[in-house]
């Protein structure tokens, strides 16, 4: 498990129409996830424990963001 940060680079809500079409064709859960990315990542659960104590969203580009996640430490659980 990461000790300091988990960094995720992904689309934000301003993704291109082509990206939206491809995501729609995949029929995944992407649209619900990206609308609530910070909340979704904070609500992450693995091995019956929460994953992150904090999630910061930084717009890195017009269509993408950095999601900086602080993992919960064992003493935080």
ChimeraX attribute file (.defattr): number of C-alpha atoms within 10 A of each C-alpha:
attribute: neighborCount
match mode: 1-to-1
recipient: residues
	/A:1	9
	/A:2	10
	/A:3	9
	/A:4	11
	/A:5	16
	/A:6	14
	/A:7	13
	/A:8	12
	/A:9	14
	/A:10	15
	/A:11	19
	/A:12	21
	/A:13	15
	/A:14	13
	/A:15	13
	/A:16	12
	/A:17	9
	/A:18	9
	/A:19	12
	/A:20	15
	/A:21	11
	/A:22	10
	/A:23	14
	/A:24	13
	/A:25	9
	/A:26	10
	/A:27	10
	/A:28	10
	/A:29	10
	/A:30	15
	/A:31	14
	/A:32	10
	/A:33	13
	/A:34	15
	/A:35	12
	/A:36	13
	/A:37	20
	/A:38	17
	/A:39	13
	/A:40	14
	/A:41	20
	/A:42	20
	/A:43	14
	/A:44	13
	/A:45	12
	/A:46	8
	/A:47	6
	/A:48	7
	/A:49	12
	/A:50	16
	/A:51	20
	/A:52	20
	/A:53	16
	/A:54	15
	/A:55	21
	/A:56	16
	/A:57	15
	/A:58	13
	/A:59	15
	/A:60	14
	/A:61	11
	/A:62	12
	/A:63	13
	/A:64	16
	/A:65	19
	/A:66	18
	/A:67	22
	/A:68	19
	/A:69	22
	/A:70	19
	/A:71	20
	/A:72	20
	/A:73	14
	/A:74	7
	/A:75	5
	/A:76	9
	/A:77	9
